[in-house]
Structures are given as structure tokens and as C-alpha cells.
């Protein structure tokens, strides 16, 4: 039974099963490392971390032998290369030269590995995903497992392993596809075109998996990736979008979400094709990173093997120095000619790679600019729409305290009034007026008609209440447009209730 451990940041995932060209899965475990123990795949306190792991291993009865480690760290660099057919040792020399211009961890000697992606027998070339890691980083992990008393047999990069796993799983189900893999706060996007690996990137997510906000983050990342791929001439060529680490019950809702962004790719949960053991309830798709360590992609992909080879090569090199010095003078002339041709070729290739990277960066920036501009235009349209609604609402009158106060002051000296209902939709206020003299009510109605805050004043006639000896009238006042909203623009409340009745009208 083999054990694969995946380390990234705080989350630790462990897969137990059989290892080989096809992986078998028996059980999985997930735990959290102590706060700050791992940062970007780097263990800050190896001794303390080893003690923590050992206690967890014993408590869960995890095997202490045949352990493989999968690391996600920005200390490990990766790039896709075309490797000419040559001996293994020369192949690693070729890879080392390709990484020479990256200048990573210059204080630590580098270890190189690669995962073979495809082979062209006719052109005698292989496509590989090559990686470079500092020996100091690997030694820390070896020391941790030694202190645990565990047998560490391999160390792999998460990028190279997941690309190889994708080829063996999703690559058997489609030729051109995108795999979105969510693992804790990491979202990896892997692109295959016509059966060949094409592109890999990973982004950080800020919302917990399973939430609507996390799904929207995944959709935005897919939209940006889609725009980048379109700049590379890849539009409408993808058969499927595979999801891993995302609840399979949300596949249909995710399909609708990306459709809203103009992405029309059939979406389905990935079928890992992994033989399961006793743990039949395991959601294997959520553990693809640790499961990738159970696949055997060859000794060339094992960083631990390469590191041990470097040590052996160093010992052999000391014995061979004398022979090399003797032979080097004879081979110098030939070496200069060969080196010159290879150097020119490598320089030109690096220049071409730099230009391609620059073009990709410019294209991605341009696509992002277009996307943000489109978003800005949408927000501006929404703002204009809301502004029109607000302006329309401002035309509706409201029965404010100032309006009621105006109506009350208007009645002073004429009648006693009671304010009834206010119909906000029609802008109508119902008023009941009582006066000892019917002429006073007539004067009150005339005064109301002259007020700007009313568009019309209607009444239904008079009635005499013998019980209290008063004349009653029911008045329906329709407020003018925007009445009650713009009183501050008028001459003030006192002006609004100013008595404009002439002396002749009062005498009448």
C-alpha cells in the first residue's frame, strides 16, 4: 500500500492506495497544519512539523512506508519544452540550460525533473513538462520524514503531477478540454488542445468552496482564461469543461452561470477513473492533487531520485576530473564548434520564447481591458436607469408635514378642518371643513384654488349639521406635481399660506 501526501499551505491531504500506471484508492485524509507551519509549500519549522505529522500518522494508523510527497510551492519552476532524442544525462543537461536564464534560488543548487507528455517518433522529439527545484527545499522534506521514522520514496511537483494525471483521466474522455480543479483556496486551470497539453495556471480564491461567491470567482477566472485562449486563436474548439473539487450537484447551475458570460462549453464533473477500495464514499475528484502522487510517470519526474543522482554524480565527478582534463584538450576544438551552434540555437529559442511571453502578456492585458470596459458600460447604463427612476419619483407629490401645515393655516379664520386620507398614487388629500357661515366656506374654497400646491380642488356641496349648528363640506384636493418635495425652492411656508383674498371677496 502506498501513501501520497499533498502539501500546499495550511491544508494537508493524504491519499492511500495502490501506485502504478493506474492508481487505486483505498482511503483519504484531510487535516490542517499548525498556523504558519507551511507557507507556499515551505516548512517554517521542520522539527515541529515532523512531530505534528508523526502524531497524526500514528493516530490514523497510516502506513509509514512507501510514502510519496506532492508539493505546491512557488520555489518550483516549470515550463513546457521540446526535448530532442538523446541520452538521459544529456537530456537533463539540456533542461538545465533551458532554466539557466530564470535565476531561481542562485544560492541553492537546483534539481531537475520532467514529465513526458507526448513523443514524435518521426521528428525524434518529445514534448515534456520540465521542472526545477532547489535542493535545500527537498532536503528539508527528507529530514522531516526521517525524523518521523517514515520511508519517503519520492517527491513530486504538484504542477507536473496534475498535468500527467489530467492526461491519463480527462485526456481519455476528450481531446480539447479545460479542467478546473478547486482545492481549498487554490483554483487550477489546465488546458489540453487536440490531445496535447497547452496551458496551466493557478489563482487564489478568497471565498470558501461550496458558496455562490466561490462559484462566481471560478466563473470569472474561466472568463479571463477564455479571453486569453481566444487571443491564441482558440475559440469554440473545446469539447468539454471538466470540474473537480466542486460539488457535482452544482454542475448545472455553473453551466448557467458561465453561459451568462458568453461561454458555451458543456460542463460535467470529471470522472477520475480511479479504482476504489473499501472507502466507496470517497469523492475522489476532490483529492486529485494527492492522488496524482499515486501515478507512476517514470523516474524522470521524481525530484528525490534526481537529487540522489546529483549526489552520486558529484562523487563520480571527483574521480573523473583527471580523465576529463586529459580528454578535454583533445575535444576542445570540436566542443567549441558544437557549443557555438547550440548556443546560437538556444539564444534564438530563448529570444523567441521571450517574445511569445510578451505577446501573451499584451494579449491578456488587452482582453482584460475590453472586459473591464464592457463592465463599466454596463454599470453606467444601470446608473442612468436608476437616475431616471429617481427623477420620475420626484414628480410624485407627497403629503408632508409642511403640506398639512399649509392646509391648516389656510383654514384659519374661515373654518375648522379635519385632514382625511391621502392617496399617494393619485396625489389626493381629503379634507372635511366645518364653518358657522356658509360664505366662509366659499371663501376658503377660493383660497385653496389659488394655491400653487394644488392642481385642482373639488367639493360635493354643503350640508347643515343641526346638532352642532355648523355647515359641513367635503373637499378633495389634488396635489400638484412634485408638491411637498420642492417647498424649499418656493418662497417659504409663510408665502405659501399668504392670504390672497381681496377685501371685496371677503365682504362677499
Secondary structure, 3 states (H helix, E strand, C coil): CEEEEEECCCEEEEEEEECECCCEEEEEEEEECCCCCEECCEECCHHHHHHHHHHHHHHHCCCCCCEEEEECCCCCEEEEEEEECCCHHHHHHHHHHHHCCCCCCCCCCEEEEEEEEEEECCCCEEEEEEEEEEHHHHHHHHHHHHHHCCCEEEEEEHHHHHHHHHHHCHHHCCCCEEEEEEECCEEEEEEEECCEEEEEEEEECCCCCCCHHHHHHHHHHHHHHHHHHHHCCCCCCCCEEEEECCCHHHHHHHHHHHHCCCCCCCEEECCCCCEECCCCCCCHHHHHHHHHCCECCCHHHCHHHHHHHHHHHHHHHHHHHHHHHHHHHHHHHHHHHHHHHHHHHHHHHHHHHHHHHHHHHHHHHHHHHHHHHHHHHHHHHHHHHHHHHHHHHHCCCCCCHHHHHHHHHHCCCCCEEEEEEEECCCCEEEEEEEECCHHHHHHHHHHHHCCCCEEEEEEEEEEEECCCCEEEEEEEEEECCCCCCCHHHCCCHHHHCCCCCCHHHHHC
